[in-house]
C-alpha cells in the first residue's frame, strides 16, 4: 500500500441499516460469483422450468448463463473450447466483440434501439416545448387577462400560471408514476401521458381568463410528471450499460430541442393576424385596448397558437410507442407475479434490443436472478421507509435529489419562462422591443440545444460528477454577468447592458447544456436499485418540478422586491453553493451497470466526503502547482478486514475524479 492521505472507514454509519442487505447487494453485482459448474447447471434447469421458455433456446440460455457468471467463460476472444461441449458460433463471437469497448463500436446497436430512443426523444421535446410556449405567449396574454404585473401588480398570478404544470407534477403527477407503470407498463404510461399533454395544450388555446388558463396548465402537469419520471427509466432499462448514459441523456438533449422549438414558435406566431399591431399592443394608449378586443381572434390568435403549438409531437410519440419493445425488466416483474408467459415476452424484447439471441439470453438470465436479490430485500419491508433507512438507497436518493434541486435553483428555467420579459426591458419595450426580446430568447434556446449535443459523448467518457464539478463555477460566473448587467447603473448605457445580459444568458446556456442539463435525469434513473426505482424516480422528479414551480412562481415577486439584478445574483450564489454539494454528496456512476451501482453506494457518506476533499487537494497540487509526485487518494468499498482506504499513485486521466471500485466483499469489478 502506498503512503499518502487516507480516508477512514466509519462502520457505525451504516452497519445496522445495511447488515441485512449487505449480502444481497453483493449478489446484485454478480449473483453467480464463486459458483461451481454443477450449481450453475442446476440454476439453468430451474430457470427453464420456472420461465417455461421454449426448450429450443436451451443452448443460448446455457451459454448466456455462463457468460453472465464470467465474461471470459469462453476465453478473452470468446473462442476458447470448453470441456462441457459449449461453443460460440461466429455470429455470437462477432456480437460479443462488437459490444467490447476495446474491439467494438458501442454505437452499433439494433435499429429498434434507436427507434425507441427516438420515441423517448419526442416525449422529451414536448416537455421542453411546454416550458417555453408560455415564454412568448405571456408577453401578450398578460394584458388580455389583466395580470401584466406592472408596478408590482399581480406578479404572483403571472408566476402561478407559468408554474401550474410543475405544481401539479410535484404534488400529484409524479406520484401517479408508480401506479400507472404498474398497470400500464412503461409504454402504456408514455402513451397516456402524451395524450394528456396534447389535449391540455389545445385546451390552453381556448381559455379566456387567467384562472381558466391556470386550470388547463395545472392539468398539463398530469402529463408532464409521470412522463418525465417514466421515459428516463424506460430508456435506462432497455439500453446496454456502455451507452446508457448517452442514450438516456437524450431526454435532456431533446428537452433542449423542445425549448428551442418553443422560442421559435414564439417568433413565428408573433405576427399572426393583428396580434402585433398597434391596435392590439398599444397598452399605454388612452383609452387602452379593451379586454374584449385583446381576447378577440384578431388580437389573441398569436398567443393562442403559441400555447397550442406543442400538441403535435406527443401525438406522434403516442402513435408509435406500442410498436417498440416493452422494458424487459418490467416484463420480468410481471412474470414473477404468476404470469410465466411474460418471461417469453421479456426474452423477445431483449432479442429485439440486442444483436444476438446469446446476448438476450445472458441478460435475461442475469436480470432474473438479480431480481431474486431485490425480492429478498423487499421481504417484510416498507419501500418508502427503505429509501431512507438503507444506506445504499439513501445515498443514491440524496445524490439524485441534489442534482435535481440544483438543476432548478441554478436559475435556468427563469430564462425559459421569463427571458423575453427580461430582454424586453433591455430593448426598450414596445412592439420593436418585444420582437427583439423574442429573437434574443430564441438565441438562448438554440445555444441550449447545440451545446447539449456534445454531452452524448462526454457523459459516458468524462463522467456525470466530473461534468457538474467543471461546469458549475461557470454557471455562477455568468449568472453574475446577467446580475451586473441588470443593475440600474447600466440602464443608461444600452450597449453595455445588452452585452452583459446577453453574454451572461448565452454563456450560461453553453455551460449548462453539457453538464447540469443532461446529468440529473440520467443520474436519477440509473442510481436507484430496481425495487425502489419507480418510487425513487418519482421523488426525484417531484423535487425537480417542485423547485421548478417555486422558481417560476417567485421570480415575478423577486423582480419587484429585489429587481432583476438581485434575483440573478441569488441564483449565482446557489450555483456557488451547489459546487460544494456536488463535491460531497454526489457519487460517480459512469461505466457501471445498473446493478453494480449497489456496491458503489455502499460507501459511507463521511468516507466519500473525506475522499472528495483529499482528491480535490490532489487535483490542485497536481494540475495547478505541477507537483507530479503527488499521491492521489483512491476510494473503494472495503473488505471486512480493512479499516483504511488504500492510497496509490494513479495516472492522471484528464482531470477525471473517478475512483477505483470493489464490491462489498472486496472483489474487483
N, C-alpha and C positions, 0 to 999 in steps of 0.2 A: 504494500500500500504506500503510495506516495504521500509525502508530508504536505501540509498546507492547511488552509482553513477548513473547518469541519462543521457540519450541522448535526446536532444531536437528536436522536430519535426519542420522542416522548410517548411511550406506550400508554400512559394514563389517559390520553385524549380519546382514544377510540377502542381500547381493549374491550370494555364492557359492551359497547354498542355493536361492535363488529365481531365479537367472539363467535356468535352462532352462524355468521355468514362468511367467515374468512375462507373456509374450505370451498364453499360454493363459488366465491369469487375466483378462487384459483382454478376451479373447474371451468369457469367461463372463459378462461384464457385458452386452455386446451383440455377438454374433459377426458381425453384418451391418453394423456401422458403417462408413461410407465406401464401401460397395459401390455400383457403378453398377447401373442397371436391368438391363442385359444380364447381369451377374453374378448378380443375384437370379433372373432368369428361368432361367438355367442351373441354379441350385441347386434351383429349384422342379421343373424337369424331372427332374433326378437324384433328387430326393426321391420323386417319383411312381413312378419306375422301381424304386427301392430298396424302397419300402414296399408296392408293389402295391395301394395304396388305389384304390377304385373311381373311374374317370375322371369319374363324375358329380359327384364332390366337388372337381374341379379348380378351379372358380370360388371356392369357400370357401377352398381351400388357397392360391390366388394372393393373394386379398385378405388372408388371415391372415398370409401371409409378409411382405407389405409393412407390415402393422401391427406385426409383430414387429420389423421393422427400425426403424420410426418410428411412434410412436403417433399422430402427426399426419399420417400419409401421406394421409389423406382430409380434411385440414383440422381445425381445432380443434373444430368442431362435427360432424365426420365427414360433411359433406355437400358437400365440395369436389369438383368434377368433375376427373377425371384424364384426361390425353391418351392413356392406353393403353386407355381404354374401361371400366375397372373403376369400378363404383359400388356403394355400400352400399344395401341395402334399408331401409325404415323400421324393420323389426323389428331389423335388425342395429344401426342407429343407436341405437335405444332401449336395446338391451342394453349397448352401449358407454358410453352416457351414464349408465346405471344403475351401472356399476362405477367411474365417475369420482368421486373424493372431493368434487369441487366441485358436481356436478349430481345425483348419485345417492344411493341409500341402500345402504350397504355390507352391511346385514343382509338385503337382498332377494336370497336365494340359492335355488336349486332345492331342493325338499323333500328330495330324496335326500341332499343335503349335510347336512341336519340329522339325517336318519336315520343317516347314517354317524357323525356326532358323537355321536348318542345311543348307538350301539353301543359306541363307544370309551369313552363315559362310564360305561357299565355295567362295562366292564373295569376302569376306574379305581376305581369304587366297591368292587369286590371287593378291590382292593389295600388300600384303607383299612380295610375291614371285617375283613380278615385280620389287620391290625395290632392292632386294639383288641378283637377277640374274646377275646384272651388276657388283656386287662386285668382284666375282671371274673372270668373263669374261674379265674385263678391265686389269687384270694382263697380259693377252696375247694379246688382240686386240690393245692395245695402241701402241705396237711396229709394228704391221702389218699396222696400219694406220699412223704411224709416229707422234704420239701425246703423246709420253711417258712422256714428262714433265720433263726429267732430266735437271738439272741445270736451271730450270725455263722455259724450252722451251715448249710453247703451254699449259700451265696449264689451261688456260681459256677454251680451246676447250674440254679438257677432262671433265671438270666440266659441260660444256654446254651439252655434250652428256648425262651425267648422269642425269642432271636436266631437260632434254627436256620434259618428260611426265608431269612434275609438272608446267613447264612454260605454256604448253597447258591447263592444268587443271585450272590454275589461271586466264588466260586471255580469255579462250574460253570454255573449257569443263564444268566447274561448272555453267556457265551462260546458258548452254543448259538444265540444270536440270528442270527448270520450264516448258518450252515449251514441253520437252519430256514427263514429268509427266502429263501434261495437255492432251496431245494427246494419249499417250500410256498407261498411268496408271503406278503404281509402278512396277508391274510385267513386263510390256512391256519394260519399261526403263531398268530394270535389264537384260532382255533378249538381247536387242540391245547392251548394253554396254559390256556384256560378249562376244558376238560375235566379237565386235571390239577388245577387249583385246586379244582374241585368235588369230585373223587374224594378228594383228600387232606383236605379239610375233613370229609368223612364219616369217613374213616379216624381222624382225631384223636378223634372222639367214642367210638371203641371201644377206646381204649387203657387199660391198667391198670397201667402203670409209667412212671416218668419217662423211661427210655431208649426205651421204645416210642413215647411222645409225641414225644420228640426226633426219632426217625426219621421219623415221619409229618410233622412240621413241616419237617424238612430236605427231604423230597420236595416239600413245598408250594413250596419255592424254585424247583423246576423249572418251575413255572407263573408264579411271581412275576417271575423275572429276565427271560426272553425277552419276556413280555407288557409289562413296564414299558419295555423298550427299543424294542419294535415299535410300540405304539399311538401314541406321540407322532410317530414318523416317518411312519406311515401317515396321520395327520391332516395333518401338515405338507406331505406330497406331494400331497394331494388338494384342500386349500382354497386360495383365491386369497390373494395377499400381503396385501391390505388388511384381512383379518380373520383372518389366520393366527394371530397371537398370541392373540387372544381365543378362537378355537375350539380351538387346540392346548392352551391353558391349562385347557380343560375337564378335562383329565387330573387336574390338582391340585384343581380345584374339586369334582369328583366323588369324588376320593380323600378329600377332606374330608367329603363326604356319607357315604361309606362308613365313615369314622372315627366319625362321629356315630351311624350305624346300629349299629356295634359297641358303643358305650356304651349305646344304648337297649336293645339285646338283653340286655346285662348286667343292666339294671334289670328288664326284662320276665321273664326266665327265673330270676331270683334266687330266687323263692319257689315254684318248681315242686316238687310233691310235698313231701318233708320236707327239701329241701336247705338251708333256712334255719332249721330247727327247732333247739332247744337240744340235742336228742339228736345232731344231726349237726355242730353248730358249737361245742359247749362243749369246746373243745380243751384247756382247762386243768383240766377236771374230774379227779377221782381216783376210779375209774380213767378215763382218757381214752378216747374212742371208738376202737374197734379199726379196723385198716386194712380188714378185710372189711366192716365197717359203712359206712365212708366211701366205699368203692368200690361199694357196693350201689346198685341203681337208685333206691331211695328217697332216698339222700343225694347221689348223683352226677349224677342226670339233669339238674339245673340247669346245671352247668358243661359237661356234655357237649353240651347244646343250644346253649350259648353258642359252643363251638368249632365246631359243625357249621353254625351259622346262616348263614355266608357262602356256602354251597353253591348257593343258588338263583340268584343274579344271574349267575354265569358260565354256567349252563345256558341262561339267556335270551339272553345275548350270543352263545353258540355256535350257538343255534338260528337266528339270522337274519343272522349275519355274511356268509354266502355270497349273501344277497340284495342286497348292496351292491356297488358297482363296486370292482374291484381298483385299486391305486395305478397311475396311468398311467405314472409313471416306472419302476416295477418292470416293467411290461409292455414298455416300450421297451427296458429292459435285456435282457429275454428275447428280444425281436425281433432284437436285434443279435447274438445267438448263433446266427444262421442259421435263425430261425423267423419269416419275414416275416408270417405270419398274426397275430402279436401286435401288429403295427402297427395293424391294423384294430381289434383289441380295445382298444388304447390310445386310438384315436380315439373308439370308442364309449364308453369310460369317461369321457373328457373331455366328450363330448356330454351324458352323464348329469349331470355335475358342473357344467356351465356353462349359461347361459341360451340360447346360440345356437351353431349349427354354426361360425359365424365365430370365436367365441372359442375353441372347441375346436380348430379348425384352426390358429389363431395359436399357441396353447400347444403343440400337438403339434409344429409346425414348429420352434418355438423350443427346446423340450426336446431334440428330436432333434439339433439342431446344437450345443446346449450339451454334450450327451453326447460329441460328437466331440472337443470340447476336453478333456473329462475323460479320454477314451480316450488322448489324446495325452500326458497327464500319466502315465497308468498304464504306458505302454510301457517295458518293461525295468526296472520299479521294484518295490520291496517296499512294500506299502501300510502295514504296521505301522511300518516304518522311516520312511516319508514322513510319518506322523503327527507325528514329532518332528523330522525333518531339514528339512522345508519350513516356512519361517517362517509362512506363512499358516495352515497346518494346526496347527502347534504352538501358535500364539497362541489359536486357537479352542479347541483341546483344553485348554490350561491354564485358559482362562476357564471352560470347561464344568466341568472338574474342580473348580475353585474354588467355583463356586456349588453344585455337588452336595455337596462336602465341608462347606460352611458350612450347608447345609440340615440336616445331621445334627448337627454339632458345636455348633450353637446350642442343642441340648437338647430340641427339640420332641418327639422320639419317646420321651424319658424320660416325658413326660406321657402319650403314647399307651400305653406299656406299664405304667407304674407309678403313674399319678396316683391310682388308687383306694387303693393301698397307702400313699402319702404322706398322702392325706387321711384315711385310717382312723386314723392316729396323731393327727391334729388333732382328730378327732371322738370319740376315746376308745376305739376298738376295740370288740369285741363285736358282737353282731348289729345293734344300733342304729347303731353307728359305721360298720359295713360298708355298711349301707344308705345312710346319708348320704354316704359316700365315693363310692358308685356314682352317686348323684344329682349330686354335685359334679362328677364326671368327665363325666357326660352334659352338664352345662352347658358345660364346656370344649369338648366336641365340637360342640355346637350353635353356639356362637360361632365356632368354627373354620370351619364351613360357611357361616354367614350372612355373615361378613366376607370370604369368598373370592368372593362374588358380585360386588362392585364391581370386582374385577380383570378381569372380562370387558371392562369399559370402560377401566380405567386402563392396562392392559398395552400397549395399542396407541395410547394418547394420551400418557401420562406417560412411557413408556419403561421397558425392563427394568432397565437400570443405575440409573436415577433412583429407581425404586421401592425397590431394595435400599439405596441410599445414604440414603434418607429414613426407612426403617423400622428399620434395624439399630441405631441408637442407642437406640430404644425397646425392642428386644429385650433389649439389655444391661441397661437400667434395670429392666425388670420381672422379669428373672431375679434381679436383686439383691433385689427385693421378696420373692420366694419364698425366697431365701437368708437374708435377715434374719429373715423370719417363722419360719424353721426353727431359729433359734438357741435354745439351752437357756434363755436369759433370758426368752423369751416363753412357755415351756411352762406356766407357772403362770397366765398370763392368756390363757384360751382365746379370748376375743373378739378381742383384738389379733392373736393368732397366726392365727386363722381369717381375719380381714380382710386381713392382709398376704399370706398364702399364696394365698387365692382371688383377691385383686386382682392379684397377680403372675401367676398362671396365666391368668386370664381376659384381662387386658390384653395379655399375651404373645401369646395366641391371636389377639386382634383385630389386632395389628400384624404378626404372622407371615402371616396368611391372604392379604392382598393383595400381599405382597412376596415373601419368601423361599419362601413356599408354592408359588405357580404358576410363578415365573420359571425355576427350574433346568431342568425338562423342556422348556419352550418354548425356552429358550436353547440347550440342547444339541442339540435336534432340528433347529434352524434354522441353527446356526452352521457345521456341517461341510459341506464340498463333497460332492457326491453319491457320488463314487467311494470315499470313506472313511467315508461317513456311518454305515453299519451298524457298522463297526469302532469308530469314534469314539463312537457312542452306546452301544455295548457297554461300552467303557472307562468312560464317564461313569456309566452305571447301575451298573456293578460297583463303582465308587468309592462311589456312594451307598449301596449295600447293604452294602459292607464296613464303612463307618463306622456304618451303622445297626446292624449286628451288634456292632461294638465298643462302641457306646453301650449297647445292650441288655445285653450280657454283663458290662460293667464296672460298671453303676450299682449293683447289689446290693453289690458289693465296695466301691465308693465310699461307700455308706451306712455300712458297717462301719468303714472306715478314716478317713473324713473327716466323717461324719454327713451328713444331708440338706443342711444349710447349706453345708458345704464343696463338695458336689457341684454345687449350683446356682450357687455363686459361681464355680466352674470354668467352667461354661457361659457365665456372664455375661462372663467375661474373653475367651472366644473370640468372643463377639459384638462386643466392642470391637475386637479384632484383625481380625475379619472385615471391618469397615468399611473399613479401610485396604487389605486385599486386594482388595476390590471396586473401590476408587478407582483402584488402579494396574493391575490385571490384567484387568478386565472391560470389554470394548468394547461400545458401544451397538449394537443390531441392529434397532431399531424402524423400521418402514416400509420395509425393504429386501426385495426379492425374494430367494428362496433363493440365486440365483446372484450377485446384486450384492454379497453379503457377502464374496466373494473379494477385492474391491478394498479393502474396509474393513479386513480383517485383514492386508493387506499393509503397514499402518503399523507401523513398528518399535516394540517394547515400550518402549524408552527414550524415544522421541518421545512415545508415548502417556502414559507416566508423568509426563514433564515438563509436557505439556499439562494433565494432570489437576491437578497442583499449582497451575499458573497459573490454571486455571479455578476451582478452589476458592478461591483468593485473590480472584478477581473476584467470586464469589458472596458472600463475606464482606464485601468492600468495598461492593458494590452494595446488598445487602439488609440488612446489619447496620449499616453505617456510613453508608448512604444517599448514597454517592458516585456520583451519577448520571452523572458524566463518565467513570467507569471504563471502560477498554477491555477487551473480552472476547477472549481468545485463541481462534482458530479452527483446528481440526485438520483437515488434508486430506492426501490422498495427493499427492505432489509430481510435477510434470513433471520430466523428466530434467535440465533446465537449472536447477532450483531447488535451493537449499540451506537455505532457511528456511521455516518455517510461517507463512503470512500471518496477520496480526492485523488485525481490523477491528471497528468498532462493530456490535453486534447488538442488536436489540430484545429485551428480556427476555421469556422465554416460560415463566412460571410455574415458575421455578427449573429449567427444563429444562437438562440438561447435554449436549444434543445437539451434534454438530459437523458442519460442512459437509463434503461428501464429493465426491471426484473419483475417477475410475478411475486406474489407474497410468500412463496417458498424459496425464492432466491434463484430460480431458473431464468436464464436469459431469454428474452423474447426477440 
